[in-house]
Amino acid sequence: MELNYSFTYKMMQLPCQAIYLNVFSSIVNQLIFIFNKMNKLFTFTISLILVYLPASNLISKSLSCDYILFEKPHKTNSKPNGLLYQEMDEIGRKKTKFLEYIGDLKHLDRSGWVMNKIDKPETVSGHMHRMSLIAMILDEDELKQTYGATFDLNKVIKMTLIHDMAECITGDYTPYDKIPKEKKQALEVEAIQYLTSYLPDKQANKLIELFDEYEERKSPESILTKEIDRFDLVLQAFQYEKQEYEKSGLVPDFEEFFDFAFVLSEIRDKQLKELVSSIMKQRSAFLKSVCGSKNDQDLIEN
């Protein structure tokens, strides 16, 4: 409430006393005006605090930006608001840390292309992203006819997005690194366990189950995911052949990525085989156009 005061002063007979009283009256009125302004500001500030701080439990922040919580007594068995906010903040920090690790995949170049001296090669994250889109453009009805009515294309999409997730910890190994398969798998499992430790149990278990299913290669979803992985490799190799020819006039020697025994024979899904067939026809036409003839290898970079 704003204070209203009026001061009535009777003028004294002496002129000097009237002057002093006028000055005093002016000072008092100014002080009252300032007090009223401060009172309004104080009331407005308190209102903001009551609106934005939940239940007045959150009192202040410490210098380390962690909340200082003062709990009110509760008669029920539910957790006090202070502890609830503290737990939520901890979960948020852990999830953020998990996402920061995953974010490293956006900047992790695929080692195979680095070894082949590709400038600014695809990243692990880019590889997984395109794999997910490859899965999405497949005909789900046809997949169900091939693998059964219970086939889950959404699971395939999820697997494509997590199958190389461990590489943000382990790095991207290639067959040329000569790391035993068992050791590589053990490192990846350890990395997955570490990454998912930052997540609540429910979400962590889902990711672990998906990763384990992919690694086992027993379900039709996991088998198709691996075939999509191989197909993306073939597509990327063809893309880089064209890219490097445009840059240097030379076609890199990427025959190993089109080897039937080790690569193409592993792609068995009908829709993917049709895409591979299309790529091979395009590649044959491309090599013929740049090399002049099938046997002319002068433009193939060794």
C-alpha positions in Angstrom: 0.0 0.0 0.0 1.3 3.4 -0.9 1.9 5.8 1.9 0.3 9.2 1.7 1.3 11.8 4.1 0.5 15.5 4.1 2.3 18.0 6.0 0.8 21.3 7.0 3.0 23.8 8.5 2.1 27.1 10.0 4.3 29.8 9.0 6.2 31.3 11.9 6.4 35.0 12.3 10.2 35.1 11.7 11.1 34.9 8.0 14.2 32.7 8.7 12.1 30.1 10.5 9.7 29.9 7.6 12.6 29.3 5.2 13.9 26.5 7.4 10.5 24.9 7.7 10.0 25.0 3.9 13.3 23.3 3.3 12.6 20.7 5.9 9.1 20.0 4.4 10.6 19.6 0.9 13.2 17.1 2.2 10.6 15.0 4.0 8.4 14.9 0.9 11.3 13.7 -1.2 12.1 11.0 1.3 8.5 9.8 1.3 8.5 9.8 -2.5 11.6 7.6 -2.6 10.2 5.3 0.1 7.1 4.7 -2.0 9.1 3.9 -5.1 11.3 1.4 -3.2 8.2 -0.1 -1.7 6.7 -0.8 -5.1 10.0 -2.3 -6.4 10.3 -4.5 -3.4 6.7 -5.8 -3.8 7.3 -6.5 -7.5 10.5 -8.4 -6.8 8.9 -10.6 -4.2 6.0 -11.3 -6.6 8.5 -12.5 -9.2 10.2 -14.8 -6.7 6.9 -16.3 -5.6 5.8 -16.9 -9.3 9.0 -18.4 -10.7 10.5 -20.4 -7.7 8.4 -23.6 -7.3 6.8 -23.9 -3.8 9.5 -21.6 -2.4 11.7 -24.7 -1.9 14.3 -23.4 -4.4 16.0 -20.6 -2.4 19.2 -19.8 -4.2 22.0 -21.1 -6.3 25.5 -21.9 -5.0 28.6 -20.6 -6.7 29.0 -24.0 -8.4 25.5 -23.5 -9.9 24.1 -26.5 -8.0 20.8 -25.8 -6.3 20.7 -25.3 -2.5 17.5 -27.0 -1.5 15.6 -26.5 1.7 13.0 -29.3 2.2 9.7 -28.9 3.8 8.5 -31.7 6.0 6.1 -34.2 4.3 3.6 -36.4 5.9 3.4 -38.8 2.9 6.0 -41.3 1.7 6.6 -39.4 -1.6 10.0 -37.8 -2.2 10.4 -34.2 -1.0 10.3 -31.6 -3.8 14.0 -30.7 -3.2 15.2 -34.3 -3.7 13.0 -34.7 -6.8 14.4 -31.6 -8.4 17.9 -32.8 -7.5 17.3 -36.2 -9.1 15.8 -34.7 -12.3 18.8 -32.4 -12.6 21.2 -35.3 -12.2 19.3 -37.3 -14.9 19.5 -34.3 -17.2 23.2 -33.9 -16.8 23.8 -37.6 -17.5 21.7 -37.6 -20.6 23.5 -34.5 -21.9 26.8 -36.3 -21.3 25.6 -39.3 -23.3 24.5 -37.1 -26.2 27.9 -35.3 -26.1 29.6 -38.6 -26.6 27.3 -39.5 -29.5 27.9 -36.0 -30.9 31.6 -36.9 -31.4 30.5 -39.3 -34.2 29.5 -36.3 -36.3 33.2 -35.5 -36.4 34.7 -39.0 -36.5 35.9 -39.7 -40.1 35.4 -43.3 -41.4 38.9 -44.8 -41.2 38.7 -46.8 -44.4 38.2 -43.7 -46.5 41.0 -41.8 -44.6 43.4 -44.7 -45.4 42.3 -44.3 -49.1 43.2 -40.6 -48.9 39.7 -39.2 -49.5 39.6 -35.6 -48.6 36.9 -34.8 -46.0 35.4 -38.3 -46.0 32.1 -39.3 -44.6 31.8 -39.5 -40.8 30.5 -42.4 -38.8 27.4 -40.4 -38.0 26.8 -39.6 -41.7 27.2 -43.3 -42.5 24.6 -44.4 -39.9 22.2 -41.6 -41.0 22.2 -42.7 -44.6 21.7 -46.3 -43.6 18.6 -45.3 -41.7 17.2 -43.6 -44.8 18.1 -46.6 -47.0 15.9 -48.7 -44.6 13.1 -46.2 -44.8 12.9 -46.3 -48.6 12.5 -50.1 -48.7 9.1 -51.5 -49.3 7.9 -52.8 -45.9 5.1 -55.0 -47.4 7.7 -56.7 -49.6 10.0 -57.2 -46.6 7.1 -58.8 -44.6 6.5 -61.2 -47.5 10.2 -62.1 -47.5 10.9 -62.3 -43.7 7.4 -62.9 -42.3 4.5 -60.8 -41.0 6.2 -60.0 -37.7 9.2 -58.3 -39.5 9.8 -54.9 -37.8 11.2 -52.3 -40.1 11.2 -49.7 -37.3 13.7 -51.9 -35.4 15.9 -52.0 -38.5 15.9 -48.2 -38.6 16.8 -48.1 -34.9 19.6 -50.6 -35.4 21.1 -48.6 -38.3 21.3 -45.6 -35.9 23.1 -47.4 -33.1 25.1 -50.2 -34.7 28.4 -48.1 -34.7 27.6 -46.1 -31.6 30.5 -47.6 -29.7 33.0 -46.0 -32.0 32.7 -42.7 -30.3 34.7 -44.5 -27.5 36.7 -47.1 -29.4 37.3 -45.3 -32.6 36.6 -46.8 -36.1 38.6 -50.0 -36.7 39.1 -51.5 -40.2 40.2 -55.0 -41.2 43.7 -53.5 -41.8 44.1 -52.7 -38.1 44.4 -56.5 -37.6 42.5 -56.5 -34.3 41.0 -59.9 -33.5 37.3 -60.0 -33.9 36.7 -61.2 -30.3 38.8 -58.3 -28.9 37.0 -55.8 -31.1 33.6 -57.1 -30.0 34.7 -57.0 -26.3 35.8 -53.3 -26.7 32.5 -52.4 -28.3 30.5 -54.1 -25.6 32.5 -52.3 -22.9 31.9 -49.0 -24.7 28.2 -49.6 -25.0 28.0 -50.4 -21.3 29.9 -47.2 -20.5 27.7 -45.1 -22.7 24.4 -46.5 -21.5 25.5 -46.0 -17.8 24.6 -42.3 -18.4 20.9 -43.3 -19.1 18.0 -44.4 -17.0 17.7 -48.2 -16.8 14.7 -48.4 -19.2 16.4 -46.5 -22.0 19.8 -48.1 -21.4 18.3 -51.6 -21.6 16.6 -50.9 -24.9 19.8 -49.7 -26.5 21.8 -52.7 -25.1 19.2 -55.1 -26.4 19.2 -53.6 -29.8 23.0 -53.6 -30.0 23.3 -57.2 -28.8 20.6 -58.3 -31.3 22.5 -56.6 -34.1 25.8 -58.2 -33.1 24.3 -61.7 -32.9 23.0 -61.5 -36.5 20.2 -64.0 -35.8 17.0 -62.0 -36.3 16.0 -61.0 -39.8 16.1 -57.3 -38.7 19.8 -57.6 -37.7 20.7 -59.5 -40.8 19.1 -56.8 -43.0 20.8 -54.1 -41.1 24.2 -55.6 -41.8 23.3 -55.9 -45.5 22.3 -52.3 -45.6 25.7 -51.5 -44.0 27.4 -53.4 -46.9 25.2 -51.7 -49.5 26.1 -48.2 -48.2 29.8 -49.1 -48.5 29.3 -50.0 -52.2 27.3 -46.9 -52.8 29.9 -44.7 -51.1 32.8 -46.3 -53.0 31.0 -45.5 -56.3 30.3 -42.0 -55.2 34.0 -41.4 -54.3 35.1 -42.8 -57.6 33.1 -40.2 -59.5 34.1 -37.5 -57.0 37.8 -38.1 -57.2 37.7 -38.3 -61.0 36.0 -34.9 -61.2 38.7 -33.5 -58.9 41.9 -35.1 -60.3 41.0 -36.8 -63.5 41.9 -40.1 -62.0 39.7 -42.9 -60.8 40.8 -44.4 -57.4 41.3 -48.1 -57.3 38.3 -49.2 -55.2 37.8 -52.6 -56.7 37.9 -54.3 -53.3 34.7 -52.6 -52.4 33.0 -54.2 -55.4 34.4 -57.7 -54.8 31.7 -60.3 -55.2 33.0 -62.9 -52.7 33.6 -60.5 -49.8 31.1 -57.7 -50.4 28.4 -58.2 -52.9 27.6 -61.8 -52.1 26.8 -60.7 -48.5 23.8 -58.6 -49.8 21.0 -61.0 -50.3 17.8 -59.0 -49.8 15.9 -58.7 -53.1 15.4 -54.9 -52.9 19.0 -54.2 -52.0 20.3 -56.5 -54.7 18.3 -54.6 -57.2 19.9 -51.4 -56.0 23.4 -53.0 -56.2 22.6 -54.1 -59.7 21.7 -50.5 -60.7 25.0 -49.2 -59.1 27.1 -51.8 -61.0 25.5 -50.9 -64.3 26.1 -47.2 -63.6 29.6 -47.9 -62.6 30.3 -49.9 -65.7 29.0 -47.1 -67.9 31.1 -44.6 -65.9 34.3 -46.5 -66.2 33.8 -47.1 -69.9 33.2 -43.4 -70.5 36.4 -42.3 -68.6 38.7 -45.2 -69.6 37.6 -45.6 -73.2 37.4 -49.3 -73.0 36.9 -52.1 -70.4 40.6 -53.1 -70.6 42.0 -49.6 -70.6 43.2 -49.0 -67.1 45.4 -45.9 -67.7 43.1 -43.7 -65.7 42.9 -46.1 -62.8 44.9 -44.8 -59.9 47.0 -47.5 -58.2 
